[in-house]
Amino acid sequence: MAGKDLPVSPLALPLPEMPPVAGVRLGSGRAEIRYKAREDVTMMVFPAGTSVAGVFTKNKCPGAPIDWCRAALKGGKARALVVTAGNSNVFTGKAGRQTCSDTAKAMAELAGCKPNEVFLASTGVIGEKLPTEKLVAALPPLFGKLDDNGWAGAASAIMTTDTFPKGATRTAQIGDTTVTVSGIAKGSGMIAPDMATMLCFLATDAKVPAAALQAILAKGSQKSFNCVTVDSDTSTSDTVLLFATGSAKHKRVPAEGGPVLKDFTRAVHEVLMDLALMVARDGEGAQKLIRIDVTGAVSNKSAHRIAMCIANSPLVKTAIAGEDANWGRIVMAVGKAGEPADRDLLSVGIGGTWMAREGGVVPGYDETPVIAHMKGREVEIAVDLALGRGKATAWTCDLTHGYIDINGAYRS
């Protein structure tokens, strides 16, 4: 079931204007790998000297493109990216590895580079061989029409069950020079943090060494994608890549990065957060975006685990879908997280109204404002454990019958 067959999420955001990123040529085309009436291949090409950083799924059954990218990332350089939608090239054994090799070789010949400077990603159905000949045949015509304004098409071509294309852009200063950071993402289901929760590709015209780029991406991903969940399922194909073309002329950046990249780091992290929240907004069947703030935990790590446990609870998510102010389900999720918690100190609130404090209902508690808040598109949950200074925020969406409808028909 492709995203175009689904009603657009009521939480959707419009694709922003995506300006060209100096050094990046990109576009989208049709290989008909699974989808017959839409574009399903995305290509990006970068100049020589482009550095690259990446983070990938921790799923122990990763797709062949994950293995390929992990190996290619060791070189720290990139010249091209090829992404396919509809078939994930996962659990395809030797055939899957051969597809990666053949695709990279074909792309390298077009871009005039080495195969290990080509990065690959695929998303879609697991366990079916990807028709390599269709993909390879689609590359030359696509390469021939690349330009620097292809962000919108690329954002749409990587979609599967997504209902809207996702993109974000920022500018930053490196010294006296303005640089651009832009990115696209896809993700709607099989979304749970363990890096990276979906496919995401960022590019910048800054000249940043691979080691510094990797540190910035890893930290930003931890604070964004790893704080988002739709259904607690970590995909086999999760990939986030950041390419720095070096086309902008700015002061030299040390190998380790440092203060000169402060504003650049801010821009990258903001793009990552924008894209991560769009994934939550496009959760399969979602009608509400949910924010969970946990404070008073024994540590930030403990707070994060508790927040994610609440975010992943089917009972919490269905209660919110039904606009039921059942704060007992939140207490349950806190307690099952396996982290330090004291029921006699615990406080729970929704929409700015505290419902329970110190292990009991707040005297005179009026559910009316809570119900009103839950009828909105965005719901905020607050939990205070009163044990320490640890805090964390997580985002998820409600769980509706739409999730079942989409996934029950995914391969049809």
N, C-alpha and C positions, 0 to 999 in steps of 0.2 A: 504494500500500500504506500504510494508516494504521497509526499506532503501536499501536492497539488490537488489530491482527491479529498482532502480533509478541510473542514471549515477553519478559517484563520483563527488562531487563539485570541480570545477577548483581551488577553494581556499583551498582545503583540505591539511592538514599537516599529515605526517606519525606519527603513534603511537610510542612514544619513548620507549627505553628499560625501563621496569618497574621492578626495583629490588624488592626483597622480603622486606616486612615490618615486623620486628620481632613481633611475636604474632598474625599475621593475616594469617588465612587460608581461601582460597576462591576458587570459581569455578563457572561453569555455566552448565546448563543442559536443558533438553527439557521436557516441560509439554504439549505442543501443545494447549495452551490456545486460541490462535488465529492463530499463524503462525505454519504451518505443517512441514516445512522443514528447521527449524533453531532452535537454542537454544533460550529460552525465559525466563529462570529463572536464577537469580544470587544469590549466597549465600556467606556471609562472616561470619566467626566465630572468636570470640575474647576471650582472657583469662579473668578469674575473675579479677575484679578491673579496667577493661577498663572504662574510662570516655567518655562521649559523649556530643556533642553540636549540635544544629540544628536550622535552619531557614526555614520557610515555606511560602507558598503562602498567600497572603492577599485576594485572591478571596473568596467571601462570600458563594460560593457553593463548598466547598472543598470535596475531596474524603474521603472515610472512612479511608484509611491509614494515611491521614494527622491528623485526630482526634486521631487515635491510637498513632501516634508518639508524638504528643503534650502532651498527657497524660503520655506516657512512659518517655519522656524527663525530667519530674519532678524528677525522681529518680536519674538522673545524671549518671547512669551506663548502660552498654550495654554488651551483650554476643553474639548477632547474628543480622544479617541483611538478609532479603529476599526481592528480587525485581523481579517483573514480568513485561513483556512487551507484549503489544497487547490489554490488557483490563485494563482500568484505575481504575476500581472499584469506580466509581463516579456516584452519582445519582442512587444508588442501594439500598437505604433504609436499612431496617433491615437485608436483605440478605448480604449487603456489610459489615455491622458491624460484622455479624456472620462469614463471610469469614476471616476477620482480627483476630477474636478471635480464630477460628479453626487453622489458619495458625500459629499464635504465639504459641499456645499450642503445636502443633505438632513439631515446631522447638525447643521449650523449652525442650521437652522430649529428643530430639536428642543431644542438647547442654548441657543438665544438668543444666538448669537455670530456672528462673521464666519467665512466659510469658511477663511480663512488662519489661524484659531485651532484648526482641526481637523487632527490629525495622523493619518496613514494608514500601514498596513503590511500586506503580504500575503506568504504563503509557500506553496509548492507547485510545481505543474508550470509549466514555462516554455513560452511560445509559444502558449498558448490564451487566447482572449478571456474575460475574467471576466464572468459574467452579471450585469450591473449591476442589472437590474430585480429579481433575486432578493435581492441585497444590500440595495438601498434599501428593498425591502418588509419586510425583516427588522428594520430599525432601529427603527421606532416601537414595536412590542411589546417589544423588548428594552429600549428607553429607559424604558418604563413600569414595568419590574420591577427597575431598578437599586437596589442598596443598598451598604452599606459592608462587607459580609461576602462579597463575591463573588470573592475571590482564588483559591480552589481551582478554581472553575469556569473562571475566566479562564485559569489555568495549563494546564488540560486542553484548552480550546478552541483554543489556538494550536498544538497539537502536529500534526506530520505523521508522520514515521517515528520520532518519539520513543517510547520505551517507558514513560516515567514523567514526570509533571508536575514542573516544577522551580520552586522558590521559596525565598526567603531573606529574613530580616528581622533588623534590629538597632535598638537605641536609642542615642541620643547626647545629649550635653549641649551646649547653646548658652547660655552663661552659666549661670543657675540653672534653666533650662527643659529638660525632657526632650522630645526629638523622636524620631520613628520614621522609619526608612527600610526600605521593603519592595520586593521586586522579583520578577518571574517571567521565565522565559526558555524558549525552545524551540531545540533544535539537536541534531542527531544525525549528519547527513551533510552533505556539501558544506561542510565546516568547515575553514577555514584562516585564520590571522590576516592581516588587512589592514583591520581595523576594519569590521565588528564581529563577524564569524563566525556570526551567527544573529540571532534576534529577542529583544530583552530590553527590559523596561519596568519602570522604577523610579518610585516615588512617595514623597514625604516631606511632612510637615506643616510643615516649616521654611520660613521666609521668606528665601530666598536669591536675590540678583540673578542674572539670566541669565548675565552674564559670569563671575561667580565659580562658578556651577553648571557652566558649560561647562568651565572649567579643571579642576575636580575630576573631572568625568566623563571627560574626555580622558586625564588622567593615570592614573586608575584603570583605564580600559579598556586602556591600553598595558601595564599590569602584570598584567592578568588575561586578558581575551579574546585579546589579541595574543600570548599565550604558550601558547595552546592550539591543537592541530590534530588532526583526525581523519583527513583524507585529502588534504590539501594543496590542496583546491579552494575558492576564495573565491567565495561566493555572490553572486548579482546583487541580493539583497534584504536584506542584512545591515543591521540597524538596532538601535541602542541609544538609548533616550530616557529622560530623567530629568525628572520633573515635581515642582515644589515649590509646594504650595498656599498656603503662608503662613498656615495656620490656627492654628498654634501662636503663642503670645505670648511672645516672647523679645527680648533686647536687639537693637538694630539691627545689621544686618550691612552693612559698607561694600561698595560696588560691586565692589571688587577682592577681597573676602573677607577674608583675613588670619587672624591667630591665633585669633580667636573661632570659626573654623570647623574648628579642628584635630581635635576629637573627631568632629564631623560628617563630616569627610573620611575619618577612619578607618572610620566606620560604612558610608559609601557604598562605599569600597574593599573592605571585607570582604564586603558583599553581592555586589559584582561578582565577587570571587574565588570565593565559594561557587557562584554560578551558572555561572561558566566551568568549574569543575571538574566540575559536574554534566553539562555538555555533553560533556566528555571521557569521563565515566563511561557516558554513553548513546551513545557512538560506535556506528555501525551495525555490528552483529555483535560488538561488543567483549566480551571475556572478562576483560581485564586493564587496569588503569589504570597508566600508565607515567609516572614522574617522571624527568627528565633534568637533572642539575646539572652545569654546566660552570664550572670555575674556572681561574685562571691564564692567561686570554686577554689579549691586548694591550689590550682595552677591553671595557666592558660590551656595547657594540653588537656587537662581534665575537663575544663569548661567546653572545649571543642568536642570532645567525645560525647558529652551529655547533650550538647546542642544537636549534634548529628543523630544521636539516638532518638531524640524527639522528632527531628526532621524525617527520619526514616520509618517512624511508627505508622503502620497502616491505620491503626485506630485513631491516632491524632489526626491524620490526613483525611480520613473519611468523616470524622466529626466536623472538621472545618468545611468539608464539601457540603455537609448537611446543615451548616450554620448552627451547630449545637455547641453551646458553651460548656462542654464537658471537661472541666479542668482536671478531673480525676485521671483522665487518660494521660495528661501531661505529667502528673505526679508518677504514674506508672512508668512512663518512659524514662524519667529521671532515675527512678529506682532500679531499673533493669540495666542501666548503662555500665554498671560495674565500677563506678567511680564513687569516691567519698560523698555521702549525702546524709543529712539528718532530717527525718520527717518533721521533727518538732521545731526546726529552724527554717524550713523551706517556705518560700513565698512564690506565688504564681499569679501572673496578670495577663490580660489580653486587651489590646487597644488602649493602653494607658490606665486601665482600671484594675486594681489589685483585687483578686477574688479570694485568695487564701494567703494567710500570713501565719508564720510560726506554727505550721501544722494544722491549721483549722480555717474555716470560712471566716472572712472578715465580718465583724459584727455589723449588721445593717446592710450587708451586701445587696446591691440592686443589679440584677442581671441585664436590665434594659439597655444601658449604653454598650455593654459587651455584645449583645445580640445585634445592635445597630452597626457596630464596627464589623462584625463578622459577615454582614450582608454586603460589604464592600468587596472590591476586587483585590485589595491588599490587606493582609491580616498580620498583626504583630503580636508575638508571644514574648513575655518576659519571665525569666526564672531567676530568683536570687537564692543561692544556697547558704549565704551567711557563714561561710567557713573560711574564706580567705579573700585574696584579691584577684584571683584568676577570672578571666572573661573571654568570651568568644561569641561570634555571630555566625549563624548558618541560614541558608535560604533553601526553600523547597516549594512545592506546589501541592494543592489538594489532590486527593485520589478519587476520581469519579468513574462512572461506568464507561466513559469514553476511553479510558485506558485499556479496559478489557476489550472493547470493540476494535480498537486499533491493533492491539497485539494478537488478538484472536484471528485476525485476517491478514497478518503481516506478510505472509508468503503467497497470498491469493491475488 
